Amino acid sequence: MKSQILREKFIKFFKDREHRVFESSSLIPENDPTLLFTVAGMVQFKPMFAGLVDFDFKRATSIQKCLRVVDLEEVGTSPFHDTFFEMLGNFSFNDYFQHEAIKWGWEFLTEELNIEKDKLYVTVHRDDSEAYRIWKDVVKIPSQRIIKMDDRTNFWGPAGGTGACGPSTEIFYDFGRELENKSPCSIENDCKRFVEIWNIVFPQFNQDSSGNRTLLKNKGVDTGMGLERLAALMQNKKSIFETDLFMPIIEKLEEKYDLDYEKYKKEINSIADHIRALTFSISDGVIPENEGRGYVIRRVLRRGVRFGFKMGIEKPFLYDLVSEVVRIMKVQYPYLIDSADKVKNIIKSEEERFLKTIGQGIQLYTEYKKRMKGNVVDGKTLFLLYDTFGFPLDLIKQMAYEDNLEIDEKGFEYLLDEARKRSRKDKVFAGSNKKDFVIFYDEVSKFVGYEKLENESYILRYRELEDSFYEILMKETPFYAESGGQVGDTGLIFSENLEFEVYNSYRSPVGNMLVGKKIYGEFEKGKIYKQKVDLKRRYLIQRNHTATHILHSVLRKVVGEHVRQEGSFVSFDRFRFDFLHFKPLTDREKELIESSVNEIITQNLSVDKKVVPYEDALKEGALAFFNEKYGKKVRVVTIKNVSKELCGGTHVEKTGEIGLFRILKEESVATGIRRIEAVTSLYALKSYKELAERIDNLLLKHKMKDIEEFEKRFDKILEENTLLRRENEKYFSYEMNEITNRLIKESKIYKDGRFVFGFFEGYTIDILKKIMDNIKSKEEKVFGVLFSKYSEKVNYIVFSSNMDVDAKNMIAKINKILKGKGGGKKELASGSASLKDFDKKLIESIREKILE
C-alpha cells in the first residue's frame, strides 16, 4: 500500500469519527521557546491540553512533520530510525479517553489495514491497570502479548520538558526472526525484531520546569504513529529505507554515482534521510548557521556531505536530490514545489563551503590518529576540527566511533566555552535554571501596544530566572514581544515600591512574557503597576520596520517580481532584510533602490493598519511571503500605491517619520538569498556623518584641499597604475617563458613523461599555477612540484597531466615533511607551510625522494 494511500486512510478514519482535521504545523514551533523543532504531533496542541487557550473542538487529527536528532548516530545503521518523519496522530481534549483510543487504534490497524492480529504486541505502564484491562478484556489480546513496562518506555514526558504528559500504551509489530539481534529476543530487551509502530499517550498531568506534576485541566489522548514504519509494514519491507518514501532517492543516488548499495548502505540510507530533513526544514524557513536550529541543520547537512566524501563524491551532490524529495512528497506538501529552487541553492552553497575544508580536516584527523597515544582524541584536536574546519562535534564523534576511539568531550567543551566567553556579547536570555511560576491569576495577557506605549495593569504570574532576572506576565501590556524579525520592547514597570527594568519580551501561549531585572521591591498580587515602553527606542524600531516594507516593494519593482522576503531582523539601530535573488545587486541597482525608498519617505504617505479575515487580505493582494503562521484574522499594513503586507509588527503613522534611508551593505547569505543591511532616521544621519569625517581625515592625511583635488589625483594614479601594469604583464610574460623553458630543460624523465621541479621567491600560488599552465601547454605528459617563499609562508603546488601520478596523495606526503596544510584533487593539489619550520634542505630531500 502506497504511503499517500496510508495518509488518506488514516485521516478519513478519524474524520469519520468526528475529529477535526488539522494541517501539519511548521517544523519551527510557534510560541514555544522550549523546542528547536516540532518533535511530535501534539506540539501544536500543547496550549489546548494545558487549558491555556479557548478552542471550539474536542477531537483533532493530523499528519505532522517532525524532526528529531537525538538518535542521529543510529540513522543509516538502524532500519527504523530517521531524523525527519511524519507522525499520524489523533487527539482528544477532555472528551474520549482510554477505551475509545485503544479500540480505534486496534480497529484501524486490524480492520482498515488488515494487519495480522497475531503479529501485534502491546505494552502498558505497569501501574495502568485500566489500559491493561481494555486490551485484555475488550480487545481480547492474549495476556502473553501484553507487556507491562516502567516509566522509561511507557510514561511519555512532555515535549520540551514542560507541558502535558502521562502514561502510554504502545503497539509493536513483529517483523520476523531475520531482524533478531539478541537472544533471547523480546520487547523488554529492545530486540529489533519487535518495532513500535503506534504510541498512544493518555495525558493526565501538566509537568513544570522542576519536574512537578499537577492534574491537567483537559486530560485526553495524544497518539503518534510514524508513517515511515507503517509504510514498511504495509509494503512488506524490513526497513523504512526500502519504502516508497526513501527508495527513489536511494536509486537516484546509486544510479548517478554508480554506488554499491550493499557496500555503502549506512551512508546511502543516511543521505536519503538527511536530504528529506534538509528539504523540509529549509522550506519552513531554517537557514544553516552556527546557532540554534540553523546549527542542527548544518550538522545534518555536513554529516551527509562527509558520507558522500567517504564514497568518493567530492563535489556538491545533496542539492541535486531535492527534486526527488519534492516529487515524492508534493501531493501531501504542494508548497515544496515553490520552495525547491531556494532549497537547492542554499544546500549547494553549504556543500561548497564545507567541501573547501573537509579534505584538510579529514587529513588532519588521519595524521593525528597515526601519532596519537592511547584511544582518546584530545580536546584540542576536537576543537581545531570544529573551529577551523567546520566539523560539528557529532560528526567527529561518528568518525571516532567508526575507528573505535573515544573523545575528550570535556576538554572540547572547556575550549568551546572559553571561545564563547571571548566572543560573547551581553544579551538577555530566557534562562536554563528557571523556577516555577508564582501564579496570581490563571489568565491570558492582552497586548495593547499598538494603541498606547504606557498603561497600568496588574501581574498575572512571574518566575525567577538566573542572575536575578525574572519573567513577568501582565494582564495588559504595551510591550511588543520579539516576533516576525522585530526585536522586543524594553522599558520600565514600576510603582512607589517596585522598579523592574524590562530588557526583552517574547511570545508565549499565555501572552507576551516580559524578561528583565528587578532593581528593588517585591511583586504583589492585585497591585497596579505602571508600564512604560522606551519611547525613543520603539520609534526607531517602527521607522526601521516600515522601511523594510518600502524596501520590499522597491526591490520587486527594481530587481523583479521574483523577489520574496526570506527573513528579517529589525532593531532600533539598523535592520537586515533577506530576499530571494540569484546575483549581487549592481551599483546602479543599489543607487536606484536607495533613491526610490527615500522618495517614498519624502512623500509622507499614510501607513494604514487594519485587522481583516485572512482570505479577504489575500483577495486584496496582501503579501504573505515570510514563514509565518496566520490565524483566521490578520493585520494588514498598507502604504497606498506602495505596499500591502500581512504584518503584526509596529509601524509609523506616516512614511515621513522615517526621515532618511541608507544601504550600508548588500551581500550573499546563501546561494539565491541576498541580504541588505540598512539604517534609517538618526542612524542614517550618523552613518553619513561618519563617512564625511573619514573623507576629511583622508584629505588631511594627503594634504588635499577638497574632494575634487582628491578625485583628480586618484584618477591620475589609476592611469599611471594601468600603464605600469601593462608593462609588468609584458615583462612577466617574457619572464614566464624563460622560467618555463628553464624548468623543462632541467626536468627529468619520470615514468612515461617528464618531472618538473622548481623553487622560487616572492611568487603567490596563482603565479605558480600560471607557470604550471605554461609547462602543460608545452609538455603533453608532465608531473611537477613547484615551491615559493612568499610573505611568512612557503606555498607549493603539485600537478599531474596525462600521467599516472596522484597529486592529492603527493601533497599529503609533502605536508607531512613540511608540517603544512593543503589538499586538492588527483590532477592538482596545493598547500602551504610556515617559514618558522622551513629548511631549504627539506625541499631538496623532497625532490630526491620523488626521483627514488
CORMOLIN-V239125 format. One record per backbone hydrogen bond with DSSP energy under -0.5 kcal/mol. NH is the residue of the N-H (numbers start at 1). CO is the residue of the C=O. Records with the same first field share a line. If there is no record, write none. Layout:
BEGIN
NH: CO, CO
END
This chain:
BEGIN
6: 2
7: 3
8: 4
9: 5
10: 6
11: 7
12: 8
13: 9
14: 10
15: 11
16: 12
18: 15
19: 14
20: 59
22: 61
29: 27
35: 32
38: 27
39: 37
43: 40
44: 41
45: 42
46: 43
48: 45
49: 45
50: 46
51: 47, 48
52: 47
53: 47
60: 91
61: 20
62: 89
63: 22
64: 62, 87
66: 85
67: 38
68: 83
72: 69
74: 71
75: 71, 72
76: 78, 81
77: 74
78: 74
81: 78
85: 66
87: 64
88: 86, 225
89: 62, 87
91: 60
92: 221
93: 58
94: 92, 219
95: 96
101: 97
102: 98
103: 99
104: 100
105: 101
106: 102
107: 103
108: 104
109: 105
110: 106
111: 107
112: 107
113: 108
115: 109
119: 116
120: 117
121: 172
122: 145
123: 170
124: 147
125: 168
126: 149
128: 125
129: 127
132: 128
133: 129
134: 130
135: 131
136: 132
137: 133
138: 133, 134
139: 134
141: 135
145: 142
146: 143
147: 122, 145
149: 124
153: 150
154: 150
155: 151
156: 166
157: 155
161: 158
162: 159
163: 207
165: 205
166: 156
168: 154
169: 200
170: 123
171: 198
172: 121, 170
173: 195
174: 119
175: 173, 193
179: 176
180: 177
186: 184
190: 187
191: 186
194: 191
195: 173, 193
197: 171
198: 171
199: 224
200: 169, 198
201: 199, 222
202: 167
203: 201
204: 165
205: 165
206: 214
207: 163, 205
208: 212
211: 208
214: 206
216: 204
218: 49
219: 217
220: 203
221: 92
222: 201
223: 90
224: 199
225: 88
226: 197
227: 86
230: 226
231: 227
232: 228
233: 229
234: 230
235: 231
236: 233
237: 232
240: 79
242: 239
243: 240
246: 243
247: 243
249: 246
250: 246
251: 247
252: 248
253: 249
254: 250
255: 251
256: 252
257: 253
258: 254
259: 254
261: 259
264: 260
265: 262
268: 264
269: 265
270: 266
271: 267
272: 268
273: 269
274: 270
275: 271
276: 272, 273
277: 273
278: 274
279: 275
280: 276
281: 277
282: 278
283: 279
284: 280
285: 282
286: 281
289: 294
294: 291
295: 291, 292
296: 292
297: 293
298: 294
299: 295
300: 296
301: 297
302: 298
303: 299
304: 300
305: 301
306: 302
307: 303
308: 304
309: 305
310: 306
311: 307, 308
312: 309
313: 308
314: 312
320: 317
321: 318
322: 319
325: 321
326: 322
327: 323
328: 324
329: 325
330: 326
333: 329
336: 333
337: 334
338: 334
339: 335
340: 336, 337
343: 339
344: 340
345: 341
346: 342
347: 343
348: 344
349: 345
350: 346
351: 347
352: 348
353: 349
354: 350
355: 351
356: 352
357: 354
358: 354
359: 355
361: 357
362: 358
363: 359
364: 360
365: 361
366: 362
367: 363
368: 364
369: 365
370: 366
371: 367
372: 368
377: 375, 406
378: 376
382: 378
383: 379
384: 380
385: 381
386: 382
387: 383
388: 384
389: 384
390: 386
391: 385
392: 390
395: 392
396: 392
397: 393
398: 394
399: 395
400: 396
401: 397
402: 398
403: 399, 400
404: 401
405: 400
406: 375
408: 377
409: 407
412: 408
413: 409
414: 410
415: 411
416: 412
417: 413
418: 414
419: 415
420: 416
421: 417
422: 418
423: 419
424: 420
434: 432
435: 464
438: 462
439: 437
440: 438, 460
441: 460
443: 441
445: 510
446: 475
448: 446, 477
449: 477
451: 448
452: 448
455: 531
457: 529
459: 527
460: 473
461: 473
462: 438
463: 471
465: 469
469: 466
470: 516
471: 463
472: 514
473: 461
474: 472
475: 458
477: 446
480: 478
482: 505
483: 486
486: 483
487: 570
489: 480
491: 502
492: 532
493: 500
494: 530
495: 498
498: 495
499: 520
500: 493
501: 517
502: 491, 500
503: 501, 515
504: 515
506: 513
507: 482
508: 511
511: 508
513: 506, 511
514: 472
515: 504
516: 470
517: 501
518: 468
519: 499, 517
520: 499
522: 497
527: 524
529: 457, 527
530: 494
531: 455
532: 492
533: 453
534: 490
535: 533
538: 534
539: 535
540: 536
541: 537
542: 538
543: 539
544: 540
545: 541
546: 542
547: 543
548: 544
549: 545
550: 546
551: 547
552: 548
553: 549
554: 550
555: 551
556: 552
557: 553
558: 554
559: 555
560: 555
563: 560
566: 578
567: 578
569: 576
570: 485
571: 569, 574
575: 678
576: 569
577: 676
578: 567
579: 674
580: 564
581: 579, 672
590: 586
591: 587
592: 588
593: 589
594: 590
595: 591
596: 592
597: 593
598: 594
599: 595
600: 596
601: 597
602: 598
603: 599
604: 601
605: 600
607: 653
608: 606, 638
610: 636
612: 610, 634
614: 632
617: 613
618: 614
619: 615
620: 616
621: 618
622: 617
623: 644
628: 626
630: 628
634: 612
636: 610, 634
637: 635, 645
638: 608, 636
639: 643
640: 606, 638
642: 639
643: 639
645: 637
646: 623
647: 635, 645
652: 542
655: 605
657: 654
658: 655
659: 656
660: 658
662: 679
664: 662, 677
665: 677
667: 675
669: 670, 673
670: 673
671: 345
673: 670
674: 579, 672
675: 667
676: 577
677: 665
678: 575
679: 662
681: 658, 660
683: 680
684: 680, 681
685: 681
686: 682
687: 683
688: 684
689: 685
690: 686
691: 687
692: 688
693: 689
694: 690
695: 691
696: 692
697: 693
698: 694
699: 695
700: 696
701: 697
702: 698
703: 700
704: 699
710: 706
711: 707
712: 708
713: 709
714: 710
715: 711
716: 712
717: 713
718: 714
719: 715
720: 716
721: 717
722: 718
723: 719
724: 720
725: 721
726: 722
727: 723
728: 724
729: 725
730: 726
731: 727
732: 728
733: 729
734: 730
735: 731
736: 732
737: 733
738: 734
739: 735
740: 736
741: 737
742: 738
743: 739
744: 740
745: 741
746: 742
747: 743, 744
748: 755
750: 753
753: 750
754: 781
755: 748
756: 754, 783
758: 785
760: 787
762: 789
768: 764
769: 765
770: 766
771: 767
772: 768
773: 769
774: 770
775: 771
776: 772
777: 773
778: 774, 775
779: 775
782: 780, 801
783: 754
784: 799
785: 756
786: 797
787: 758
788: 795
789: 760
790: 788, 793
793: 790
794: 833
795: 788, 793
796: 831
797: 786
798: 829
799: 784
800: 827
801: 782
802: 800
805: 803
807: 805, 826
810: 806
811: 807
812: 808
813: 809
814: 810
815: 811
816: 812
817: 813
818: 814
819: 815
820: 815
821: 832
823: 830
825: 828
829: 798
830: 823
831: 796
832: 821
833: 794
835: 792
837: 834
838: 835
842: 839
843: 839
844: 840
845: 841
846: 842
847: 843
848: 844
849: 845
850: 846
851: 847
852: 848
END
